[in-house]
Amino acid sequence: MQVFRGFHHAALNTPSAVCIGNFDGVHRGHQAMLALLVNEARHRELAASVLTFEPHPRDYFAQIQGHPELAPRRVSGLRDKLAELARCGVDRAVVLRFDQKLAALPAQDFIQRVLLEGLHARYVLVGDDFRFGAGRAGDYALLDAQGLRLGFDVARMNAYEVHGQRVSSSAVRQALARGDMSLAESLLDRPYAMSGHVQHGRKLGRALGFPTLNLRVAHARPAAQGIFAVCVHGLGERPLQGVASLGLRPTVDNSGRVLLEIHVLDWAGDAYGKLVRVDLLHKLRDEARYDSLPALTEAIAADVRQARAWFATIERHTSCSRI
């Protein structure tokens, strides 16, 4: 899949089928929409293209209003979102920076400058709640009317449901906030995961007897936080069992920076710089602050025992293994 930052690229000067959205999490509803997009693109001999935004528009508006806490917690970072879009068969992903200029762009100008001049859209697919342009003035009816006038087809996909529940990024966020990883997996059609390159840390875990792999989390407010039993991909031929902390590390750090720290069970090796994917399979508990490093060490040891016990109950049903 080709990835473009903005749409002023010569490689985009060919007709395309375009799907527009934030695609946070690329859940089953998104996947159904992307399958329709790819099918239409192949049938029409067009490039299957996704137009998405970074930051999330609600992040932008929350920041300029001075209330960053109103922004939605993020299900996936840009790296993971792009990886899932590629897995769904998308040919091109165009990432537009959502800023003051884009927020102020009238709906009609969005159609002309972005969809037609930027992406050469011949087919546009949107969700049933899609709005666009300054003040969210544009909707499906406007887009469809302009498509008839300007020569591109427009289609709308209704909500996707699983067992009577609408699948949405909000539903995934709610499941992750509750620590219901099974429901999140059902909505995503895969385990909830985060990926990144292993970074050098303070080596505190090693000093405590539990060495960790450290992954920086791009977004300050991830949808999930806490201590998890995890499966780690990218350290060898097989995925490996581990226990991970996703959060602010309140006992040892007051920087406010979110970090994913993974202790891989019964494994030792050099992972610095490696790109790994971490499946968060089961939540063990919330983060907690401890009065001393010995108390923290005792808590980590208890987490490791709980993770081992949980893996023992599902060992027949997972490819995640121990060394």
Summary of the structure (lengths in Angstrom):
residues: 323
radius of gyration: 21.6
end to end distance: 34.2
largest distance: 70.3
contacts: 1015
relative contact order: 0.12
helix: 37%
strand: 27%
